Amino acid sequence: MQRIKDIQTPKTLDQFRANLKKFCLGSKNNIFIFNKADGKDYKVDVEKISKISDVVNLIETQSKQSIFLDDVNIVLMCDSSHIEASKLMMKEEDAIMSLKEVYLFNNLDRDERNNFLYSTPDAIAIIQSGGKIDNEKDCRPAQTSIMCPYLNGLFIHLFGEYFDTVNKSEKGYHLSKYN
């Protein structure tokens, strides 16, 4: 497991694509995109993405319908459940600082990722402490809109300037200044 503060922000397209594969739910060279408008899941080839807004064009091609940016969700391979969204939206320093403690499950095997994604908060605590969980149910992965304003700093830290859906006025809250 890694913490957000231990991750370098990508400076090149290859680093951006590598981070997409590491930090977004997917398989092999794809990330999974959830379209709220039609309720379907799509696989998007990471090698076809040069900036995150390309995802919309790729999904429009696959679905043969118009897609809006706020209809596109991803599943980040991390747990931010301990951070209050309202505090992030208000840009409270303690909430922004707590993002660097977000655990990213990019080094886990498939079963461990599934345990995390489908686990209850108590089970996630066990996973974070290095334990194993079997047969956790009744939970779904938390989908995050690529337009989610209170995670702009996290998106920029993980994906750099290639995550071009971030509001330009929010870019001042880049997490690296808190490391």
N, C-alpha and C positions, 0 to 999 in steps of 0.2 A: 504494500500500500504506500502511496505517496501523498504528501500534503501539497496543497496548491503553491505554497511558497518555495517548494523544491523544484518547480517546473519552470523551464526557460520559455519565454514568449518566443514564438517562431519569427524568424527574420526572412525566411525564404519560403517559396511555394512548397518545396518538398517537406520542409519542417511543418508547415501548416497541414499538409495532407497526412503526415505521420501523426500529428496530434488529433486530427479528426478520427483516425482509426483507433487511437489509444483511448480517447476520452469520450467518444460517442458510442452508444450501443450499435453494434453492427456485426458483420461476419466477413472474414477475409478482407477484401478490398472495398467493401460497401459499408455505408452507414444506413441505418433505418430512419426514415422520415415518416412522420405521422401527419396526415392531412386531416385537420379538424373538419374541413368543409364536407368531404365525402366519407370520412370515417375509415379510410383505408391506410394501410402501411405500404411504403414504397422502399425498395432498395435503390440507393444511389451510388454509382461507382465513384469512389473518391478521386480517381485519376481524371475524371471529367469536371472536377470542381476546382476553379482557380480563385474563387471568392465565394462566400456563403450564399450570396444572392443568386448564384448560378443554380442552386438547388431548385429554386422556383421554376426556372425554365425547364430543367430536367423533368420535374414532376408534371408540369403542364404538358410536356411532350408525351409522357407515359400515360397520363390520365385523360388527355385530349379535352381538357377544360381549363378555364382560367383559375389561377390560384393567387391568393393574396399572401404577402409575407407573414401576416399574423395568423394565417391558417396552417403554418408549417411548424411542427414540433419535432424536437429531438429528445433523446434520453441521454443525459449526461451520466457518465459512470462515476458518480460521486454522491455523497450524502451531505446535503445542505439543510437537513430537517431541523437542525438546532439553531438555525438563523431565522429570525423573524423577518418576513418579507416587508412588513410595514416599516421596520427600522432601516432596512436597506433602501427603501423608496425615499425615506426621509434623510438618507445619507448620513445616518448616525455613525460616528467614527468606530464605535465598538462593533457594530454590525459589519462594517466594511473590513475592519481588522480581522474579524472572525472568519472571513472567507479564506484567509490563508491557511486555516486549520481544516479546510474541507478535505476529506480523505477521498482520493481517486483510486478506484479499483482497477486500474489498467494492467496490473501485473498478476491478476488472479486468473485461474483457469475458468473454463466455461461453467462448471458446476458452482464454483464460488461466486461468480458474477450472478448467476441465476438466484443463488441464495440471497445475495444482496438485493437484487431487483425485486424479488417477491417476498421479502421478509418484513416482519413487524419491527418497530423501533427497538424492542428488547433484543431481537435476534441480530439486528445491525450492530448493536453495542458489543455483542459476543464476537461478531465477525471482525469488528475493528480491533478488538483485543487479541485477535489471532486465533480464535476458536472456530470450530466448524458447526454448521447447522444442517440438519437433515429435515426434509419434509415441511418446510415453512410454506404456508399458503395464505390465501385471503388478502393479498396485496398486489398492486400493479405497479410497474415502473412509473416513476414520476416523469411525465412529459413536460418539456420546457419549451415555450415558444421562442423562436429565434429572435423575436422582437421583445422579449421579456426585459423591461427597463431596469429592474432591480438586480439583474445578473450581468449587466453590461461590463462591469469591471472584471468579472470572472471570465466572460467570453473573450474580452480583449487579452487577458492574461494567457488563456489557453490557446487562442487562435490568432492573436495579433491583428494587424490591420486587414487581414484577409477576411475577418468577420465584419463585413462591411454593412451589416444591417444595424449596427450599434449607432445610436443617436450621437452625432458629433459632439454635442455639448456634454455628454457623459464621459467622454474619453479622458477627462482630467482625473477620473477615479481609477486609473490604472493600478492594479494591485501591487505591481512591483515596487512602488514607492513605499509600501508598508513592510517590505521584507528587510 
